[in-house]
Amino acid sequence: MNQVTSHADRSGPVDLTCDVCIVGSGAGGAVAAATLASAGLRVVVLEAGPWAPAPTLTLQEERAMPRLYQERGGRSTADQGITVLQGRAVGGSTKVNWTTCYRTPDHVLDHWQRVHGLAHMRPDALAPWFDAVERRLGIHTWASFPPNGNNNVLQRGAQALGWEHHILRRNVSGCINSGYCGLGCPANAKQAMDVTFIQDALQAGARVLADVHIDHLTTEGERVTTAVGVSKPAPEDPAAPALPVTVRATHFISAAGAINGPALLLRSGITAGGRVGRRTFLHPVIAVVGEHAERLDPFYGAPQSVASHHFREPTGDRLGYFLEVAPMHPMLAGTAVAQHGPYVAKMLRRLPYFSGTIALGIDGFREDDHGGTVTLDGHRRPRLTYEVTAPKVAFMKQAHRTLAELQFAAGARHVYTLHRTRQVRLSSPRELDQLDALPYGTHQHTIFTAHQMGGCTMTASDGDGVVDPDHKVRGTRNLYVLDGSVLPTSLGVNPSETIYALSMRAASALAQAWT
Amino acid sequence: MDRRRFLKVSAAGAATLAVAGALGAWSTPARPTHAPPDLKALGPRTWAIVMALGPVFIGPDLTDPARLAGRVDDYLATVHPRASTEVQQGMELLENRLTNLWLVGVAKPFSHQDPAQQARTLDAWRTSEVALCATIYTALRKLIDGTFWGDPENYALTGYPGPYHLRPRTASHP
């Protein structure tokens, strides 16, 4: 069986020829690789991030964030207004996600059919693909342990307020409830791509190369001929020389995710009429912290096991949103507080008593919501901009109140917001009205995203979007996109399972066509 | 502040900051701090700025500014060179006398200010309505706070026992 290779395994230029070249090894690329290799096609997977098996994981944020996240953990929108948490390793973001799995909601599929003309996006048509990925990844309602302290706050608060809430489904097998999903599972319990579909692909003969950054795709007319890039040493080992990489293939799949994928196409001169990189959706996240009397240890235990979709419906002037929690390790917590000095230090002294609840805005469904945009900066790096428009500001304002109310209902003694220009601490539900007077939006408080979607959106009509319903990039003959960038809107749920299922569906059809 | 006014204030601030950046030569050398000779990403000048910023960003918990600055240097050496340059340009603007004259009325480089003035200056950056100030403040805060709070030496300040295998055994975490 093949093994994943890293830069350290290479002594000279890489020059390969294959049937299918896949750029990216995350939720889209890994599933595609396994499906296509199992059909007998010669598959090469190129991953910019490292191969990071469990024994190499330190569970220390200071090492894991630079090693396993995009831009050494520093990715953000161009104006620093939104922190972007996105994985960069064999397995992509599945290596560091918090394992929450949902099928694409029926009402989202209905919207895609009605508004984007995607007639094949029907629950019954997608069900077999969801069934298949759920079997392979062990996705199940997770009741092996009670919710950790942080999730228990969400459960308790929602229960007290009569809000809809539920136990989450997770892709884990033998989870030890450590709480380190975001730093790479130390027990290989998370059924991330590197321990599942990548292994299936290797078993079926695929070659998987880590540490390979693809700069661009070379085209001849409407055909892509070559992926051109470089094999790079780990940044900690700058003395090792980089090596050129060239991969020729009959078919190419971009699976580099919703930010790097559009950037790859743009560097290759593929713009689909200027639509590549447009309609990027983020599920923008705001957070509220509750300080409780009892120790919650929000850094231990499964990071996410409870959610509430009580507020998912939008109103005329604001987005809908859903509620989850975020694990709180010191670095993540320290950078989330948009202040400095003794104020931060005083807060963090209470870290074990904190609960971090989050609200995720459901973007992309309004007619006037065009999302963010990925372009290239002067150094050919992706540059993400995202305007927090009035309906998003309205969501952020209301969601702060929702989360504060939830925290008090769950017994919080104090509730903190993460504003930049104000230091906000509430000590009673009677003080909730204070939140109405605060400013909301970009640079007013911490905003982050862990779900990046769109940028190479799928549409039915030729004059719109970037890929057709078969995932083929318009204007090309042999280039496909199989990752979260094809989503025409956000999802209102965590996106990994949607990407797995859409990728398996598309790759199965391509395997039939190509063999 | 409504959006139109915010944009106007931002535009005026951005123009001032652009002038300040262009007049880099008007800036005084940062307070000498005996930068180590083997810096990887920072220069002696930006090293001195980080040495000055650390105690203000972190507060009294920072007992070893040189350790923090060294870890910032280590981290910046591993990011894209352009990203390192951009964040150091942000440091230079925060150090710049003209910027500080405009923002807080004190024509002194940040590293030459006394601690009370430094606290006021950084607070002015924190609360500024100018988008570029917010961008620079946020980038520097995430860099310095992330470096400090991610340092295992500082876990004890937060009550975090450390990675899972170091957890105290309790009913919740047997």
Interface residues (C-beta under 8 A of the other chain):
Chain A: T58 L59 Q60 E61 E62 M65 P66 E71 R72 G73 G74 D79 Q80 G81 T83 N148 G149 I176 N177 S178 G179 Y180 P186 P235 E236 P238 D297 F299 Y300 G301 H329 P330 M331 A333 G334 T335 V337 A338 Q339 H340 G341 P342 V344 A345 L348 R349 R350 L351 P352 D377 G378 H379 R381 R420 T421 P439 H443
Chain B: M1 V56 F57 I58 G59 P60 D61 R71 Y75 A77 T78 V79 H80 R82 A83 A119 L122 R126 T127 A131 A134 T135 Y137 T138 A139 R141 K142 L143 I144 D145 G146 T147 F148 W149 G150 D151 P152 N154 Y155 L157 T158 G159 Y160 P163 Y164 H165 R167 S172 H173
